[in-house]
Amino acid sequence: MKFKLIYPKWAKLARQTEFHLPPHGPVVFAASLPDDVEVTFVDENLQDIDFDESVDMVGISMMLTIQVKRGWQIADHYRKKGICVIFGGIAATLHAEETAQRADAVFLGEAEGKMDQVFDDFRNNRLQKFYNALEAPPAIENVGPARRDILNKSLYNYRGIQMVDLVHASRGCRFNCYPCAVAYLGGRRFRPRPVDRTIGEIAGIDNNRLFLVDNSLAQDTQWEKDLFAEMIPLKKNWCSHPIEDDPAVLDLAAQAGAWFVYQAVFDTSDYIRERIRRYHDHGIAVEGTILLGLDRHTEDFIKELVDFLLEIELDLAEFTVLTPFPHTRAWDRLHGENRIFSYDWDDYTADKVVYHPKQMSAERLQELLFYAWDTFYAGKPQQMRMFELFQKVMRKEKASGTFQPRDRNLIDQAFGRPVKR
């Protein structure tokens, strides 16, 4: 049976340097397919879709809300030809009711152990409109390695530099942050994969640079220590979302190859200042994820926050505005207060204001978002800061004996630096 898996294109942040990472959802989903299913994959961000290719069934994997309308368009094209279309992924789950109107089936939640039934139903003409795995996710012990073989690895580079491979060590999250949908998608219980299963998958990835895509690794101290200790011999360099602010954990993370972290910076407190300093003291760079537009944010606060980021020598910053995605606390509040003025999912890019802020106009918040980007990168452009991060990883690779000299030339060329001969 021929199954075509498609990842719809989506617009990147307006001020961000554009690069493409290999998508994680599709390769995890592909690992759950029955053995007799022949899968081909198209990442529309980098490849054209051949709508004339002969296939039995099409799967559309959507991670982001801004992929939704394009995913529906793709589905419409195939369904007009009589080809069955099933949707899955984070955004398909968040927008399930709307998506069901443009689909033969919608899969909600985690796919492991569930796809045999889906394909059996398809073969026997009894496909259900919804397959809901949210309430009974698969046992985390049964989650195996992703199917990275479906990717065209040569596409995922920045001017010749190989991008990181993505891997996850846990699911679920015990936190329930205001703008985040993970509590709905993966549950409020932190579900770490057994360390040996995660280590086995990481060891099998033919790339020394990884991104651990877990929402936060800082949820179970002993598991975190065990994971990092087992990663040390692998000599990988990796980035992740927050690591626990504990000297023993940070030390093990640094030994295990922690390259940089994505860390939310939500105020100008001494706690944040010291949090960033401790990362830096362990040789771990920090890309701040900066969310603007919360109800307490005034214009003065936003300007002071940008000055603070420069003062604490944040390595990189990614600025977004609060975006009320469905099934988040932000959605419940702003929708309930009739403050959302755009329900066009193409506007949900995280750099367009779609609601009425409390302390200023929507237009002024939009201006301040661009002010933040432009001010933070005024003295040292984003590409220069990225170059410095790559220099950091090259030093780590040299120390571990995994550095490829060719990478230096590629990095110099990619970021406009002199080529070393």
C-alpha positions as CSV (number, residue, x, y, z in Angstrom):
1,M,0.0,0.0,0.0
2,K,1.4,3.4,-1.0
3,F,1.0,6.1,1.6
4,K,2.1,9.7,1.0
5,L,2.9,11.8,4.0
6,I,3.0,15.6,3.6
7,Y,4.2,18.4,5.8
8,P,2.6,21.7,4.6
9,K,4.6,24.8,4.1
10,W,4.4,27.7,6.6
11,A,5.6,31.2,6.9
12,K,8.6,31.9,9.1
13,L,9.0,34.8,11.6
14,A,9.5,38.1,9.7
15,R,12.8,39.1,11.5
16,Q,14.3,35.7,11.9
17,T,17.1,34.2,9.8
18,E,15.4,31.5,7.7
19,F,16.6,28.0,8.0
20,H,14.8,24.6,8.0
21,L,15.1,21.9,10.6
22,P,13.9,18.3,9.7
23,P,10.4,18.0,11.1
24,H,10.0,15.8,14.1
25,G,6.3,14.9,14.0
26,P,6.2,13.1,10.6
27,V,9.3,10.9,11.4
28,V,7.8,9.9,14.7
29,F,4.4,9.2,13.1
30,A,6.1,7.2,10.3
31,A,7.6,4.8,12.9
32,S,4.1,3.8,13.9
33,L,3.0,2.7,10.5
34,P,2.3,-1.0,9.7
35,D,5.1,-2.9,8.1
36,D,3.2,-3.3,4.8
37,V,2.7,0.4,4.3
38,E,5.2,2.0,1.8
39,V,5.6,5.6,2.9
40,T,7.0,8.5,1.0
41,F,7.5,12.0,2.6
42,V,7.3,15.5,1.2
43,D,8.3,18.6,3.2
44,E,6.5,21.3,1.2
45,N,8.8,23.9,2.8
46,L,11.6,22.5,0.6
47,Q,10.0,20.3,-2.0
48,D,7.1,20.6,-4.5
49,I,4.2,18.2,-4.1
50,D,3.6,15.9,-7.1
51,F,-0.2,15.7,-7.0
52,D,-0.2,13.3,-9.9
53,E,1.8,10.6,-8.1
54,S,-0.1,7.4,-7.8
55,V,-1.0,6.8,-4.1
56,D,-3.6,4.9,-2.1
57,M,-3.8,7.2,0.9
58,V,-2.5,10.7,1.9
59,G,-1.5,11.7,5.4
60,I,-1.1,15.4,6.3
61,S,1.0,16.2,9.3
62,M,0.5,19.6,10.8
63,M,2.6,21.0,13.7
64,L,1.6,24.7,13.6
65,T,-1.7,26.5,13.4
66,I,-0.2,28.5,10.4
67,Q,0.0,25.2,8.5
68,V,-3.7,24.5,8.9
69,K,-5.2,26.3,5.9
70,R,-2.5,25.1,3.6
71,G,-3.1,21.6,4.8
72,W,-6.8,21.9,4.1
73,Q,-6.0,23.1,0.5
74,I,-3.8,20.1,-0.1
75,A,-6.5,17.8,1.2
76,D,-9.1,19.3,-1.0
77,H,-7.0,18.6,-4.1
78,Y,-6.5,14.9,-3.2
79,R,-10.1,14.3,-2.1
80,K,-11.5,15.8,-5.4
81,K,-9.5,13.0,-7.1
82,G,-11.1,10.4,-4.8
83,I,-8.0,9.8,-2.7
84,C,-8.5,9.3,1.1
85,V,-6.9,11.9,3.4
86,I,-6.1,11.5,7.1
87,F,-4.7,14.4,9.2
88,G,-2.6,14.2,12.3
89,G,-0.1,16.2,14.4
90,I,-0.3,19.0,16.9
91,A,-2.3,21.5,14.8
92,A,-4.7,18.9,13.5
93,T,-5.5,18.0,17.1
94,L,-5.9,21.6,18.1
95,H,-8.2,22.3,15.1
96,A,-9.8,18.9,14.9
97,E,-13.5,19.9,14.3
98,E,-12.6,22.3,11.5
99,T,-10.1,19.9,10.0
100,A,-12.6,17.0,10.0
101,Q,-14.7,19.0,7.5
102,R,-11.8,18.7,5.0
103,A,-10.7,15.2,5.8
104,D,-11.7,11.6,5.7
105,A,-10.2,11.0,9.1
106,V,-8.4,13.0,11.8
107,F,-6.1,11.4,14.3
108,L,-5.8,13.1,17.7
109,G,-2.8,12.5,20.0
110,E,0.1,10.0,19.9
111,A,0.0,7.4,17.2
112,E,2.1,4.5,18.5
113,G,0.2,1.2,18.6
114,K,-2.9,2.8,17.0
115,M,-2.2,2.8,13.2
116,D,-2.8,-0.9,12.6
117,Q,-6.5,-0.2,13.4
118,V,-6.6,2.9,11.2
119,F,-5.2,1.1,8.1
120,D,-7.3,-2.0,8.8
121,D,-10.4,0.3,8.9
122,F,-9.3,1.9,5.6
123,R,-8.9,-1.4,3.8
124,N,-12.3,-2.5,5.0
125,N,-14.2,0.7,4.1
126,R,-15.0,1.6,7.7
127,L,-12.7,4.5,8.4
128,Q,-13.8,6.5,11.3
129,K,-14.0,10.3,11.3
130,F,-11.9,10.7,14.5
131,Y,-9.4,8.5,16.2
132,N,-8.8,10.0,19.6
133,A,-5.7,8.8,21.5
134,L,-5.6,11.9,23.9
135,E,-7.2,10.1,26.9
136,A,-5.2,6.9,26.5
137,P,-1.7,7.7,25.2
138,P,0.6,4.8,24.4
139,A,2.9,3.5,27.1
140,I,6.1,5.6,26.9
141,E,8.2,2.4,27.2
142,N,6.9,1.4,23.8
143,V,8.0,4.6,22.0
144,G,10.7,3.5,19.6
145,P,13.1,5.3,17.3
146,A,11.8,7.8,14.7
147,R,11.9,6.9,11.0
148,R,14.5,9.5,9.9
149,D,15.1,7.4,6.8
150,I,12.0,9.0,5.2
151,L,13.8,12.4,5.1
152,N,16.0,13.7,2.4
153,K,18.8,14.8,4.7
154,S,20.5,16.8,2.0
155,L,17.7,19.4,2.1
156,Y,18.2,20.3,5.8
157,N,21.2,22.5,5.7
158,Y,21.9,26.2,6.0
159,R,24.1,27.1,3.1
160,G,25.7,23.7,3.2
161,I,25.9,23.4,7.0
162,Q,24.0,20.3,8.2
163,M,21.2,21.2,10.6
164,V,20.6,19.4,13.9
165,D,18.5,16.2,14.0
166,L,15.5,16.3,16.3
167,V,14.9,13.7,19.1
168,H,12.6,13.6,22.1
169,A,13.4,12.1,25.5
170,S,10.0,12.6,27.2
171,R,6.3,13.5,26.6
172,G,3.7,15.3,28.6
173,C,4.5,18.2,31.0
174,R,3.6,18.8,34.6
175,F,3.5,22.5,34.0
176,N,0.5,24.3,32.5
177,C,1.9,27.5,31.1
178,Y,-0.5,30.3,30.1
179,P,0.3,30.3,26.3
180,C,1.0,26.6,25.9
181,A,-1.2,23.7,24.6
182,V,0.9,20.8,25.9
183,A,-1.3,20.2,28.9
184,Y,-4.1,19.4,26.4
185,L,-2.0,17.6,23.8
186,G,0.3,15.4,26.0
187,G,-1.3,15.6,29.5
188,R,-0.2,17.1,32.8
189,R,1.9,14.1,33.7
190,F,5.5,14.1,32.8
191,R,6.3,10.9,30.9
192,P,10.0,10.3,30.5
193,R,11.2,7.7,28.1
194,P,13.4,5.0,29.7
195,V,17.0,6.3,29.5
196,D,18.3,3.3,27.6
197,R,15.6,3.7,24.9
198,T,16.5,7.4,24.4
199,I,20.2,6.7,24.5
200,G,19.8,3.9,21.9
201,E,18.0,6.3,19.6
202,I,20.5,9.1,20.0
203,A,23.4,6.7,19.4
204,G,21.9,5.6,16.2
205,I,21.6,9.1,14.7
206,D,24.3,9.9,12.2
207,N,24.7,13.5,13.2
208,N,26.8,15.0,16.0
209,R,24.4,17.9,16.4
210,L,21.0,17.3,18.0
211,F,18.0,19.2,19.3
212,L,16.2,17.6,22.2
213,V,12.7,18.9,21.5
214,D,11.1,18.1,24.9
215,N,9.0,21.0,26.3
216,S,11.3,21.1,29.4
217,L,13.9,18.7,30.6
218,A,13.7,20.2,34.1
219,Q,10.9,18.0,35.4
220,D,12.6,15.0,37.1
221,T,16.0,15.6,38.6
222,Q,17.2,12.0,38.9
223,W,16.0,11.1,35.4
224,E,17.7,14.2,34.0
225,K,21.0,13.3,35.7
226,D,20.8,9.7,34.5
227,L,20.1,10.8,30.9
228,F,23.0,13.3,30.8
229,A,25.4,10.9,32.4
230,E,24.6,8.3,29.7
231,M,24.9,10.9,26.9
232,I,28.5,11.8,27.8
233,P,30.2,8.9,26.0
234,L,28.1,9.6,22.8
235,K,30.1,12.9,22.2
236,K,27.1,14.7,20.7
237,N,26.5,18.4,20.9
238,W,22.9,19.4,21.5
239,C,20.4,22.2,22.3
240,S,17.2,21.9,24.2
241,H,14.5,23.7,26.1
242,P,15.2,24.5,29.8
243,I,17.6,22.4,31.9
244,E,17.1,22.3,35.6
245,D,18.8,25.2,37.5
246,D,20.9,22.9,39.6
247,P,24.7,22.9,39.6
248,A,25.0,19.1,39.5
249,V,22.5,18.9,36.6
250,L,24.1,21.7,34.7
251,D,27.6,20.2,35.1
252,L,26.4,16.9,33.8
253,A,24.6,18.6,30.9
254,A,27.8,20.5,30.0
255,Q,29.8,17.2,30.0
256,A,27.1,15.6,27.9
257,G,27.5,18.2,25.2
258,A,24.9,20.9,26.0
259,W,25.5,23.5,23.4
260,F,22.8,26.1,24.0
261,V,19.3,26.2,25.5
262,Y,16.0,27.9,24.7
263,Q,15.1,29.7,27.9
264,A,12.1,31.8,28.5
265,V,13.0,35.2,29.8
266,F,9.9,36.7,31.3
267,D,11.1,39.6,33.5
268,T,14.2,41.6,34.6
269,S,14.6,39.9,37.9
270,D,17.9,38.9,39.6
271,Y,16.6,35.3,39.3
272,I,16.7,35.5,35.5
273,R,20.0,37.3,35.6
274,E,21.6,34.5,37.7
275,R,19.8,31.8,35.7
276,I,21.5,33.0,32.5
277,R,24.9,33.5,34.3
278,R,24.8,29.9,35.6
279,Y,24.2,28.6,32.1
280,H,27.1,30.7,30.8
281,D,29.4,29.6,33.7
282,H,28.9,26.0,32.5
283,G,29.7,27.0,28.9
284,I,26.1,26.7,27.7
285,A,24.8,29.5,25.5
286,V,21.3,30.8,25.8
287,E,18.7,31.8,23.2
288,G,16.0,33.7,25.0
289,T,12.4,33.0,24.0
290,I,10.7,36.4,24.7
291,L,7.0,36.6,24.7
292,L,5.5,40.1,24.5
293,G,1.9,41.2,25.1
294,L,0.9,39.7,28.4
295,D,-1.6,41.8,30.3
296,R,1.0,43.1,32.7
297,H,3.3,44.3,29.8
298,T,3.5,48.0,29.4
299,E,5.5,49.9,26.7
300,D,8.1,50.8,29.3
301,F,8.4,47.2,30.5
302,I,9.0,45.9,27.0
303,K,11.8,48.5,26.4
304,E,13.4,47.8,29.8
305,L,13.3,44.1,29.0
306,V,15.1,44.5,25.7
307,D,17.8,46.6,27.5
308,F,18.0,43.9,30.2
309,L,18.6,41.2,27.6
310,L,21.6,43.1,26.2
311,E,22.9,43.8,29.7
312,I,22.9,40.1,30.6
313,E,24.7,39.2,27.3
314,L,22.0,36.9,26.0
315,D,23.5,35.0,23.1
316,L,20.4,35.1,20.9
317,A,16.8,36.2,21.3
318,E,13.6,35.2,19.6
319,F,10.8,37.7,20.1
320,T,7.1,36.7,19.6
321,V,3.8,38.1,20.6
322,L,1.3,36.3,22.7
323,T,-0.8,34.2,20.3
324,P,-4.0,32.6,21.7
325,F,-3.9,29.1,20.2
326,P,-6.9,26.9,20.8
327,H,-6.9,24.7,23.9
328,T,-4.6,27.1,25.8
329,R,-5.3,29.1,28.9
330,A,-4.6,32.2,26.8
331,W,-7.3,31.2,24.4
332,D,-9.8,30.6,27.1
333,R,-9.2,34.0,28.6
334,L,-8.9,36.2,25.5
335,H,-11.7,34.4,23.7
336,G,-13.9,34.5,26.7
337,E,-13.3,38.3,27.1
338,N,-14.0,38.9,23.4
339,R,-10.5,40.3,22.9
340,I,-9.6,38.2,19.9
341,F,-10.2,40.1,16.6
342,S,-8.7,37.7,14.1
343,Y,-9.6,34.0,13.7
344,D,-7.8,33.7,10.4
345,W,-5.3,30.9,11.2
346,D,-2.9,32.4,8.7
347,D,-2.4,35.3,11.1
348,Y,-1.4,32.9,13.9
349,T,2.3,33.2,13.1
350,A,3.4,34.4,16.6
351,D,4.6,37.7,15.0
352,K,1.2,39.2,14.2
353,V,-1.1,40.6,16.9
354,V,-4.5,39.0,16.7
355,Y,-6.1,40.3,20.0
356,H,-6.5,43.5,21.9
357,P,-3.7,43.9,24.5
358,K,-4.6,45.3,27.9
359,Q,-1.9,48.0,28.2
360,M,-1.7,49.4,24.6
361,S,-3.2,49.1,21.2
362,A,-2.7,46.1,19.0
363,E,-0.9,48.4,16.5
364,R,1.5,49.6,19.2
365,L,2.3,46.1,20.4
366,Q,3.1,45.2,16.8
367,E,5.5,48.1,16.6
368,L,7.2,47.2,19.8
369,L,7.7,43.6,18.6
370,F,9.7,44.9,15.7
371,Y,11.4,47.4,18.0
372,A,12.6,44.5,20.2
373,W,14.1,42.6,17.2
374,D,15.8,45.6,15.8
375,T,17.2,47.0,19.0
376,F,18.5,43.6,20.3
377,Y,20.3,42.9,17.0
378,A,21.4,46.5,16.3
379,G,24.9,46.2,17.7
380,K,25.5,42.6,16.6
381,P,23.4,41.2,13.8
382,Q,21.6,37.9,14.1
383,Q,23.9,36.1,11.6
384,M,27.0,37.2,13.6
385,R,25.5,35.9,16.8
386,M,24.7,32.6,15.0
387,F,28.2,32.4,13.7
388,E,29.5,32.7,17.3
389,L,27.3,29.9,18.4
390,F,28.7,27.7,15.6
391,Q,32.2,28.7,16.8
392,K,31.2,27.4,20.2
393,V,30.1,24.0,18.9
394,M,33.2,23.7,16.7
395,R,35.3,24.2,19.9
396,K,33.3,21.4,21.6
397,E,33.7,19.1,18.6
398,K,37.5,19.8,18.4
399,A,37.8,18.9,22.1
400,S,35.8,15.6,21.6
401,G,37.6,14.7,18.4
402,T,34.4,14.8,16.3
403,F,35.1,18.0,14.4
404,Q,35.2,17.9,10.6
405,P,37.5,20.7,9.2
406,R,35.2,21.0,6.2
407,D,32.6,22.4,8.5
408,R,34.8,25.5,9.3
409,N,34.9,26.5,5.7
410,L,31.1,26.0,5.2
411,I,30.4,28.0,8.4
412,D,32.6,30.8,7.2
413,Q,30.9,30.9,3.9
414,A,27.4,30.7,5.3
415,F,27.9,33.6,7.6
416,G,30.0,35.7,5.3
417,R,33.3,35.2,7.1
418,P,36.7,34.7,5.5
419,V,37.3,31.2,4.3
420,K,40.1,29.5,6.3
421,R,42.5,27.6,4.0
